[in-house]
């Protein structure tokens, strides 16, 4: 039964390699973390622009108020009757005109800033919602990764234990031969013969040789095409 033991060992090794490859391919959320980081940066940029604009609006408001207070003072001087000199009256009127133009300019600038704020605020809310969604997706992906990793680790541990138990039953010489073949044959040392064809290289095996392999499970027959050890699947003596 040596050939079939080696074949069973091969199946376990193949399963271990396949499961390890699956574990290595699991999505740990790296791509989603990049999405979250990019969205965080985008939101920070928008919020930074909004904060700067709001600060600018507050400064403009203070300046508009200051201009208004100065104009009110000049209005009081103009209509109080205390100033009678035509030159002084003309100077006050000119100052009032200058303040009015400045106030108009400041108000126009404030209106322009408010328009920018009104355009960006909805975008900031959209990005904020997108950030919440991407963070939730990342949390879900990380949880799925942890669960899938644990399942794969458990499967590998089980397969490895079964392999160790089986390897302990196989002659040391045969085991070393098997390991050398695995190393030189891309991890596949023992293959089945299906329909008279080697599963390793798909070369046809002569019928008489197949019969001898099936009749003597202790014999280790190698494929002439690829050199791998052969078992006739479904026929164990």
C-alpha positions as CSV (number, residue, x, y, z in Angstrom):
1,X,0.0,0.0,0.0
2,X,3.1,2.3,-0.1
3,X,2.1,4.0,-3.3
4,X,-1.4,4.7,-2.0
5,X,0.0,6.1,1.2
6,X,2.3,8.4,-0.8
7,X,-0.7,9.4,-2.9
8,X,-2.7,10.2,0.2
9,X,0.2,12.2,1.5
10,X,0.4,14.0,-1.8
11,X,-3.3,14.9,-1.6
12,X,-2.8,16.3,1.9
13,X,0.3,18.3,0.8
14,X,-1.6,19.7,-2.2
15,X,-4.5,20.7,0.1
16,X,-2.1,22.4,2.5
17,X,-0.5,24.4,-0.4
18,X,-3.9,25.3,-1.9
19,X,-5.2,26.4,1.5
20,X,-2.0,28.4,2.3
21,X,-2.3,30.1,-1.1
22,X,-6.0,30.9,-0.4
23,X,-5.0,32.4,2.9
24,X,-2.3,34.5,1.3
25,X,-4.8,35.8,-1.2
26,X,-7.4,37.0,1.4
27,X,-8.2,40.6,1.3
28,X,-7.0,42.2,4.5
29,X,-8.6,45.5,3.6
30,X,-5.5,47.2,2.2
31,X,-7.3,48.6,-0.8
32,X,-10.2,49.8,1.3
33,X,-7.8,51.5,3.7
34,X,-6.4,53.4,0.8
35,X,-9.9,54.5,-0.1
36,X,-10.6,55.6,3.4
37,X,-7.3,57.5,3.6
38,X,-8.0,59.2,0.3
39,X,-11.5,60.2,1.4
40,X,-10.2,61.5,4.7
41,X,-7.7,63.7,2.8
42,X,-10.4,64.9,0.4
43,X,-12.7,65.8,3.3
44,X,-9.9,67.5,5.2
45,X,-9.1,69.6,2.1
46,X,-12.7,70.6,1.7
47,X,-13.1,71.4,5.4
48,X,-9.9,73.4,5.3
49,X,-11.2,75.5,2.5
50,X,-14.5,76.0,4.2
51,X,-12.8,77.0,7.5
52,X,-10.7,79.5,5.7
53,X,-13.7,81.0,3.9
54,X,-15.7,81.2,7.1
55,X,-12.8,83.0,8.8
56,X,-12.5,85.4,5.9
57,X,-16.3,86.0,6.1
58,X,-16.0,86.9,9.8
59,X,-13.1,89.3,9.0
60,X,-15.1,90.9,6.2
61,X,-18.1,91.2,8.5
62,X,-16.0,93.0,11.2
63,X,-14.6,95.3,8.5
64,X,-18.1,96.0,7.1
65,X,-19.3,96.8,10.6
66,X,-16.3,99.1,11.2
67,X,-16.9,100.9,7.9
68,X,-20.6,101.2,8.9
69,X,-19.7,102.7,12.2
70,X,-17.4,105.2,10.6
71,X,-20.0,106.2,8.1
72,X,-22.6,106.6,10.9
73,X,-20.2,109.0,12.7
74,X,-19.7,111.1,9.5
75,X,-23.5,111.1,9.0
76,X,-23.9,112.4,12.5
77,X,-21.3,115.2,11.9
78,X,-22.9,116.0,8.6
79,X,-26.5,116.4,9.9
80,X,-25.8,117.7,13.4
81,X,-25.3,121.2,12.2
82,X,-22.0,121.5,14.0
83,X,-20.1,121.6,10.7
84,X,-20.8,124.7,8.7
85,X,-17.6,125.2,6.7
86,X,-18.3,124.2,3.1
87,X,-14.9,122.6,2.7
88,X,-15.4,120.5,5.8
89,X,-18.8,119.5,4.6
90,X,-17.4,118.6,1.2
91,X,-14.7,116.6,2.8
92,X,-17.2,114.7,5.0
93,X,-19.4,113.9,1.9
94,X,-16.3,112.7,0.1
95,X,-15.3,110.5,3.0
96,X,-18.9,109.1,3.2
97,X,-18.7,108.3,-0.5
98,X,-15.4,106.6,-0.1
99,X,-16.8,104.6,2.8
100,X,-19.8,103.6,0.8
101,X,-17.6,102.4,-2.0
102,X,-15.5,100.4,0.4
103,X,-18.5,98.9,2.1
104,X,-20.0,98.0,-1.3
105,X,-16.7,96.3,-2.3
106,X,-16.5,94.4,1.0
107,X,-20.1,93.3,0.6
108,X,-19.4,92.1,-3.0
109,X,-16.4,90.1,-1.8
110,X,-18.4,88.6,1.1
111,X,-21.1,87.6,-1.4
112,X,-18.6,86.0,-3.6
113,X,-17.1,84.0,-0.7
114,X,-20.6,82.9,0.5
115,X,-21.3,81.6,-3.0
116,X,-18.2,79.5,-2.9
117,X,-19.2,78.2,0.5
118,X,-22.6,77.3,-0.7
119,X,-21.0,75.4,-3.6
120,X,-18.5,73.5,-1.5
121,X,-20.7,72.7,1.6
122,X,-22.9,70.1,-0.3
123,X,-19.7,68.5,-1.6
124,X,-18.2,68.3,1.9
125,X,-21.4,66.6,3.1
126,X,-21.3,64.1,0.2
127,X,-17.6,63.3,1.0
128,X,-18.4,63.0,4.7
129,X,-21.1,60.5,3.9
130,X,-18.8,58.6,1.6
131,X,-16.2,58.5,4.3
132,X,-18.7,57.0,6.8
133,X,-19.6,54.3,4.1
134,X,-16.0,53.5,3.3
135,X,-15.1,53.2,7.0
136,X,-18.0,50.8,7.5
137,X,-16.9,48.8,4.5
138,X,-13.4,48.6,5.9
139,X,-14.6,47.4,9.3
140,X,-16.7,44.7,7.6
141,X,-13.7,43.7,5.4
142,X,-11.3,43.5,8.3
143,X,-13.8,41.3,10.3
144,X,-14.3,39.1,7.3
145,X,-10.5,38.8,6.9
146,X,-10.0,37.8,10.5
147,X,-12.7,35.2,10.2
148,X,-11.4,33.8,6.9
149,X,-7.8,33.8,8.2
150,X,-8.8,31.9,11.3
151,X,-10.8,29.3,9.2
152,X,-7.8,28.8,6.9
153,X,-5.4,28.5,9.8
154,X,-7.6,25.9,11.4
155,X,-7.8,24.0,8.2
156,X,-4.0,24.1,7.7
157,X,-3.5,22.9,11.3
158,X,-5.9,20.0,10.7
159,X,-4.3,19.0,7.4
160,X,-0.8,19.3,8.9
161,X,-1.7,17.1,11.8
162,X,-3.1,14.5,9.5
163,X,0.0,14.7,7.3
164,X,2.3,14.2,10.2
165,X,0.3,11.1,11.3
166,X,0.4,9.7,7.8
167,X,4.1,10.5,7.3
168,X,5.0,8.6,10.5
169,X,3.6,5.4,8.9
170,X,5.7,5.7,5.7
171,X,9.2,4.2,5.4
172,X,11.8,6.9,5.8
173,X,13.5,6.1,2.5
174,X,10.2,6.3,0.6
175,X,9.4,9.6,2.3
176,X,12.7,11.1,1.3
177,X,12.2,9.9,-2.3
178,X,8.8,11.5,-2.2
179,X,10.1,14.8,-0.9
180,X,12.9,14.9,-3.5
181,X,10.3,14.3,-6.3
182,X,8.0,17.1,-4.9
183,X,10.9,19.5,-4.9
184,X,11.8,18.8,-8.5
185,X,8.3,18.3,-9.9
186,X,6.6,21.5,-8.8
187,X,5.2,20.1,-5.6
188,X,3.5,17.1,-7.4
189,X,5.3,13.8,-6.8
190,X,2.5,11.2,-7.0
191,X,-0.3,11.3,-9.5
192,X,-3.2,9.2,-10.4
193,X,-3.8,7.5,-13.7
194,X,-7.2,8.3,-15.1
195,X,-8.5,6.5,-18.1
196,X,-5.0,5.2,-18.8
197,X,-3.6,8.8,-18.8
198,X,-1.0,10.2,-16.3
199,X,-2.6,13.1,-14.5
200,X,0.8,14.7,-14.2
201,X,1.8,15.0,-17.8
202,X,-1.1,13.5,-19.7
203,X,1.0,10.7,-21.3
204,X,-0.8,7.4,-22.0
205,X,0.3,4.5,-19.8
206,X,0.5,1.0,-21.5
207,X,-2.4,-1.2,-20.4
208,X,-0.1,-4.0,-19.3
209,X,1.8,-1.7,-17.0
210,X,-1.4,-0.4,-15.6
211,X,-2.5,-3.9,-14.6
212,X,0.8,-4.6,-12.9
213,X,0.5,-1.3,-10.9
214,X,-3.0,-2.2,-9.9
215,X,-2.0,-5.7,-8.8
216,X,1.0,-4.7,-6.7
217,X,0.2,-1.6,-4.6
218,X,3.6,-1.9,-2.9
219,X,5.3,-1.3,-6.3
220,X,6.4,2.3,-7.0
221,X,6.0,2.8,-10.7
222,X,7.1,6.0,-12.3
223,X,5.6,7.7,-15.4
224,X,7.9,7.5,-18.4
225,X,6.7,10.9,-19.4
226,X,7.3,13.0,-16.3
227,X,8.9,10.7,-13.8
228,X,6.2,11.0,-11.2
229,X,5.0,8.1,-9.1
230,X,1.8,6.5,-10.3
231,X,-1.3,5.1,-8.7
232,X,-4.3,3.7,-10.5
233,X,-7.2,5.7,-9.0
234,X,-10.1,3.7,-7.8
235,X,-8.3,0.4,-7.8
236,X,-6.7,-0.5,-4.5
237,X,-5.7,-4.1,-3.8
